[in-house]
Amino acid sequence: MDLTNELLQISAKLYQLLSSSIPKGEERSQYIDRINFLLDEQGKIINALKAQNFQLNKEIKSHAMLMELNRRIGEKLQLVMEEVKKDLRDIQNTKKNEKHYMNPYSNVQVMDGMYYDRKS
């Protein structure tokens, strides 16, 4: 199988994976690992194609499909990144709120007990 067809197959697998719903919990870690694996495989093939001085041609059907898949994969990866960032922000807010609940006066700076007794 030539490299362009192999790249097309891996890109299709990646797009199919990204099109599925983003799992929660432990499954998310496996989901992200699978995405990373497919991206690494895709990168290896692209590097091999670059070594052969490969050029994409929009007039060739498989090349046009690769370009369209790549655009869609980029959009889907952005959605996954936004979802992960949102979850990280939620976790940080939860930790902050929990810490504030455990010690509600930690941010209060009071200068109680300081006075000067001056005898005239």
C-alpha positions as CSV (number, residue, x, y, z in Angstrom):
1,M,0.0,0.0,0.0
2,D,1.4,3.4,-0.9
3,L,1.9,6.1,1.8
4,T,-0.9,8.3,0.6
5,N,-3.5,5.6,1.0
6,E,-2.1,4.7,4.4
7,L,-2.2,8.3,5.4
8,L,-5.8,8.5,4.2
9,Q,-6.8,5.4,6.2
10,I,-5.2,6.7,9.4
11,S,-6.7,10.1,8.9
12,A,-10.1,8.5,8.5
13,K,-9.7,6.5,11.7
14,L,-8.7,9.6,13.5
15,Y,-11.7,11.6,12.2
16,Q,-14.0,8.7,13.1
17,L,-12.6,8.6,16.7
18,L,-12.9,12.4,17.0
19,S,-16.4,12.3,15.7
20,S,-17.5,10.1,18.5
21,S,-18.6,11.6,21.8
22,I,-15.9,12.6,24.3
23,P,-15.9,10.1,27.2
24,K,-15.7,11.1,30.8
25,G,-13.4,9.8,33.6
26,E,-10.9,7.0,33.0
27,E,-12.1,6.4,29.5
28,R,-11.0,9.9,28.6
29,S,-7.4,9.1,29.2
30,Q,-7.6,6.1,26.9
31,Y,-9.4,8.2,24.3
32,I,-6.7,10.9,24.4
33,D,-4.0,8.2,24.3
34,R,-5.6,6.7,21.1
35,I,-5.8,10.2,19.6
36,N,-2.1,10.7,20.3
37,F,-1.2,7.3,18.9
38,L,-3.0,8.1,15.6
39,L,-1.5,11.6,15.4
40,D,2.0,10.1,15.9
41,E,1.3,7.5,13.1
42,Q,0.0,10.2,10.9
43,G,3.1,12.3,11.6
44,K,5.5,9.5,10.7
45,I,3.8,9.0,7.4
46,I,3.8,12.7,6.6
47,N,7.5,12.8,7.4
48,A,8.1,9.9,5.1
49,L,6.2,11.7,2.4
50,K,8.2,14.9,2.9
51,A,11.4,12.9,2.5
52,Q,10.1,11.8,-0.9
53,N,9.4,15.5,-1.8
54,F,5.6,14.7,-2.0
55,Q,3.3,17.6,-3.0
56,L,-0.5,17.6,-2.5
57,N,-2.5,18.2,-5.6
58,K,-6.1,19.3,-5.2
59,E,-7.0,17.8,-8.6
60,I,-6.3,14.3,-7.4
61,K,-9.3,12.9,-5.5
62,S,-7.4,11.2,-2.7
63,H,-5.3,14.4,-2.1
64,A,-8.5,16.5,-1.9
65,M,-10.0,14.1,0.5
66,L,-6.8,14.3,2.7
67,M,-7.0,18.0,2.8
68,E,-10.7,18.0,3.7
69,L,-10.1,15.4,6.4
70,N,-7.2,17.3,7.8
71,R,-9.3,20.5,8.1
72,R,-12.1,18.6,9.8
73,I,-9.7,16.8,12.1
74,G,-8.3,20.2,13.2
75,E,-11.8,21.4,14.0
76,K,-12.6,18.3,16.0
77,L,-9.2,18.5,17.9
78,Q,-10.1,22.1,18.9
79,L,-13.4,20.9,20.3
80,V,-11.6,18.2,22.3
81,M,-9.1,20.7,23.6
82,E,-11.8,23.1,24.7
83,E,-13.6,20.4,26.5
84,V,-10.5,19.3,28.4
85,K,-9.6,22.9,29.2
86,K,-13.1,23.5,30.5
87,D,-12.9,20.4,32.7
88,L,-9.5,21.6,34.1
89,R,-10.9,25.0,34.9
90,D,-13.9,23.3,36.7
91,I,-11.5,21.1,38.7
92,Q,-9.4,24.2,39.7
93,N,-12.5,26.1,40.7
94,T,-13.7,23.1,42.8
95,K,-10.3,22.9,44.6
96,K,-10.4,26.6,45.2
97,N,-14.0,26.5,46.6
98,E,-13.1,23.5,48.7
99,K,-10.1,25.2,50.2
100,H,-12.1,28.3,50.9
101,Y,-14.8,26.2,52.5
102,M,-12.3,24.6,54.8
103,N,-10.7,27.9,55.8
104,P,-13.1,30.8,55.0
105,Y,-10.9,33.4,56.7
106,S,-7.6,32.6,54.9
107,N,-7.9,35.7,52.6
108,V,-8.8,38.1,55.4
109,Q,-5.9,40.2,56.6
110,V,-6.8,41.9,59.9
111,M,-4.4,43.8,62.1
112,D,-6.2,43.1,65.3
113,G,-4.4,43.4,68.6
114,M,-2.0,46.1,67.6
115,Y,-2.2,49.3,69.6
116,Y,0.1,51.7,71.2
117,D,-0.3,52.6,74.9
118,R,1.2,56.0,75.4
119,K,1.3,57.7,78.7
120,S,1.4,61.4,78.6
